[in-house]
Amino acid sequence: MNRVAGFLWRFATMIAVLVALATVAGIGYGWIDASTRSIVGAIAAHTGVNAVHYFFFTYP
């Protein structure tokens, strides 16, 4: 594989993984919303995930 093809393959794989993670997260937030019959629980869960990312992961 040449450099461009290798880059495109890694990029496409990364996008597929991110789409899969977003799908799983959306299903989880939807389940929380449906089980509590309130959007507040899903918002709280999303805020918690965002807080974990903010405090425990570094970003460039």
C-alpha positions in Angstrom: 0.0 0.0 0.0 1.3 3.4 -0.8 1.3 6.3 1.8 -1.9 7.9 0.6 -3.8 4.6 0.5 -2.5 3.7 4.0 -3.6 7.1 5.3 -7.0 6.8 3.8 -7.5 3.3 5.1 -6.5 4.4 8.7 -8.8 7.4 8.4 -11.8 5.4 7.2 -11.2 2.8 10.0 -11.0 5.6 12.6 -14.3 7.1 11.3 -16.0 3.7 11.4 -14.9 3.2 15.0 -16.2 6.7 16.0 -19.5 6.0 14.2 -19.9 2.7 16.1 -19.1 4.4 19.4 -21.6 7.2 18.7 -24.2 4.6 17.8 -23.7 2.7 21.1 -23.8 6.0 23.1 -27.0 7.0 21.3 -28.6 3.7 22.1 -27.6 4.0 25.7 -28.9 7.6 26.0 -32.1 6.5 24.3 -32.5 3.6 26.7 -32.0 5.9 29.7 -34.6 8.3 28.2 -37.1 5.5 27.6 -36.6 3.8 30.9 -36.9 7.0 33.0 -39.4 8.6 30.7 -37.4 11.8 31.2 -34.8 13.5 29.1 -33.0 14.7 32.3 -31.4 11.3 32.9 -30.0 11.1 29.4 -28.7 14.7 29.7 -27.1 13.8 33.1 -25.4 10.7 31.6 -24.1 12.7 28.6 -22.8 15.4 31.0 -21.1 12.8 33.0 -19.4 11.3 29.9 -18.3 14.8 28.8 -16.9 15.5 32.3 -14.9 12.3 32.3 -13.4 13.2 28.9 -12.7 16.7 30.0 -10.9 15.8 33.2 -9.2 12.5 32.4 -8.2 12.8 28.7 -5.9 15.3 27.1 -6.6 17.0 23.8 -4.1 18.8 21.6 
